[in-house]
Structures are given as structure tokens and as C-alpha cells.
Amino acid sequence: MREWIWRRLGPSDAGAVADAVADTERSDFAYIRTTKQEIESYLDGGGVWQAQGAWRGAELLAFGFLRFSADENAIILSGGVCARWRGRGLGAELLERQLRSAQLLAGAHSLRRYGIRMYVRSGQQDLIRLVHSYGFSVHCRSIHLEKRTDVPGCGGFPYPGTEETGRYLRIQSLRPEHLPLLKRLCPDSSFGAVDADFMRYFYFPWCFVAFDGFSDRPQPVGYLLASKMKEDTEDRAVIGYLEEIAVFPHSLHENIERMLISRALREIMSSGVQTVYADTGYADSQGNGEQSVFVREFGFIPTEETFIFSREQR
């Protein structure tokens, strides 16, 4: 006889889901912890996320979320199994259920060809083996980076060569009136879905836009988005997270990315925050790229690798 039953999760399950998510993240030594507020946003009935869970009485044993991303033309899967219920087949059963749910979601969106994506941390070896067995392959990889002011070699201000912006380039704080312009210029970025959730998710005092003031109408040439959260620790220390950095290809200015990072770090860490996180792609064979900029010039330390697994559906 099966020890658990499956059902869809809704707003009334937010507390149980938050406890289960916290259990899995502690067991997997996750660097970034999911807040209860974020989980409530998944379950608020808006229909963006679909969620299901395995229950044994009033105890939630496993949970899964999926959503359709129009930007990627992909269905994103995530979830977990509570630590003491692992090794009983729940993970495979959850994945099979999510794959069936993904087919239904694809049908609802009239998708004929689409991808299924999963984000898996490098330490989750059992999950890596499982998704490989279901036909997933590595789509791309990212590195989780950490900067701390209380660790030797990670602090230090100012950053030489990154403060001077030049005659026409200006770094400005992101303001609500900038959003319509950035949304028009960057429809495939986070600005493509500017709404109340966007305003709540990012912390505007730590977000910046680079403007080229050469013409009569200054034009954006890059931006940095950051968020503010609290660690899942007893002291609930505030941390900063550099979420998204972009430099537009038409810009003729140099070092825009460095100047945006420098300005954001100065603002974040001058407010007393001791830890800043970022996730970046890999550097190329010559050592160029976001990762090397963060590590070599700003004292970030690589801490963890994340694989984005994909399975294409046709």
C-alpha cells in the first residue's frame, strides 16, 4: 500500500510547503534560501505556477512546481523531497508526474515544440543521475559567487579604474519612470514583465542604469538589477543579490559592466551588508567573461556550480 497521496497545492498549503522547502534546502546546503513570501507568491492562485505535493496525513513529503516561460519557450520544473523520505522512490515519482503535467501545460499553450528545463546544483548527485536517466542533458552551467567583507581578500574599496564614468556616460539609480523605456528596449529581459511583482522583487536603491548623454536624449546602454533578502540564519542577516547585468551591444563605452558592478557593490556594502551573491556564466578559454570580472576585479569567490538540464519535446 502506498504511503502517500498526491494532490495539487494551493494558498492554504503555504506553511507546509515553506517547511518542506526549508528542510530540503538545509539538507542540500543551499546557499540561497527560499522565503515564505516567495512560496506564497507561487501558490496565490494566479496560475503562473502549478504545484503538487505528496502527503502522508498532515505531513508534506515532497513538492513540485512547474511554469511555462514564454521567453525560453520552455516549461521549468523544480521541487524536492524532504530529507527523511529520500531513497523511497518519491523523487522519480515526482519527476514522472511533473513530466505528465508539463505535457498538459504544453497542450494548454498549444505548444508543438518546447523544452523542459531543470536547475540542479552540482552537489545533488542523486538528482543528476535521475534526470540523466529520464533523457535530460546539460543545456548550460552557471557559477554561484559570493563576496563577504568579513573574509580576508573579499573586501576592499574603492575599486581602481571603475569609478570614472567618462564625459558622456552616467550611472543613475533605477527609477520607476525608467521602466517603460527599458521595457521597450529589452522586451526579452526582466523588463518584459514589468508589473507589481517586478517592483516588489527588486530593491530599487541597489539597481542602476547606465546612460549615454551624448545626444539630446540620453539613451540607456546598460543596467544592473539587484535584490535584497535575509539569510536563513538565527540573526537573519541581510544579503544582497546581483540578479541581472546587461550591456547593450550598440554602446561605444568601455567598462560599463565594471562600473555598474562597482556602483552597486558600493551602495550595498556601505549600507552595512556583509554578503553579496551573484550567479554568472563561465569564462571563455582566455579567461574573459562575467565570472573572471567578478573574481579577478571584485573579490568574489566561486562557491557552487549549477547545471541547467534540458529535454526537448517535439
Secondary structure, 3 states (H helix, E strand, C coil): CCCCEEEECCHHHHHHHHHHHHHHHHHCCCCCCCCHHHHHHHCCCCCCEEEEEEEECCEEEEEEEEEEECCCCEEEEEEEECHHHCCCCHHHHHHHHHHHHHHHHHHHCCCCCEEEEEEEECCCHHHHHHHHHCCCEEEEEEEEEEEECCCCCCCCCCCCCCCCCCCCEEEEECCHHHHHHHHHHCCCCHHHHCCHHHHHHCCHHHCEEEEECCCCCCEEEEEEEEEEEECCCCCCCEEEEEEEEEECCCCCCCCHHHHHHHHHHHHHHHCCCCEEEEEECCCCCCCCCHHHHHHHHHCCEEEEEEEEEEEEEC
